[in-house]
Amino acid sequence: SLGAVFLNDCSLFKSFPEISTNISYLDLTGTAIEEVPLSISSWSRLETLYMSYSENLKKFPHALDSITELHLNDTKIQEVFPWIKRISHLRRLVLKGCNELLSLPELPDSLSELDAENCESLERLDCSFPNPKIILNFRNCFKLNREIVKLNESPFPSSITFKACFLLANKNDVEPGDADMVFVDCYIMDKQSNLDVSCSPKHMYIFEFEADVTSSELLFEFGIRMGNKRTW
């Protein structure tokens, strides 16, 4: 009756676990496992398989059909090899803290989340993102060209909903009452949508707005209104 097995961060675990083939969830991230048995292809109930990146994975094509989440946290790798495109059911790719990673190849179309936070050397993306609802995190990737993150060239729906989240905090000697208006300007090519919200510092704000999209190039700008002055 076992349904889920969590072995994440068991760093000395080297062999694939001998467990019930009826499980639906298996987390092997942070282990030393680099080989996947052929029998996993017959685990008909397995819906979620999390693993850490290893070059050996390419030797097990049956594993590439099963992995749904792949982790490359804090590794010294400089590039992700093209065979990652063959992970046909990959939903989430985590690259956090890969400080020497320079580029990313073509990624599976099934991808719904890419977390590349703190990949400080990342400069180039050789991929597009066909999923309009994909979650992309390039926080602290300061070498990444702002023009390089493109959505897929396929036609967009007539309307798309966006969410924005940011933290407003005091800086230096600015008093809380001095910045009593936060505004969000959303630029989509030559169209502009303005959203004005009254708020105060030291709070986190989440905005959701809907807009017509005719291009794959989007620009968002955030600012603070202080009297008649605006700060970007």
Buried (B, 14 or more C-beta within 10 A) or exposed (E): EEEEBEBBEBEEBEEBBEEEEEBBBBBBBBBEBBEBEEEBBEBEEBEBBBBBBBEEBBEBEEBBBBBBBBBBBEBEBEEBEEBBBEBEBBBBBBBBBBBEBBBBBEBBBEBEBBBBBBBBBBBBBEBBBBBEEBEBBBEEBEEBEEEEBEBBEEEBEEEBEBEBEEEBEEEEEBEEEEBBBBBBBBBBEEEEBEEEEEBBBEEEBEBEBEBEBEEBEBEEEBBBBEEEEEEE
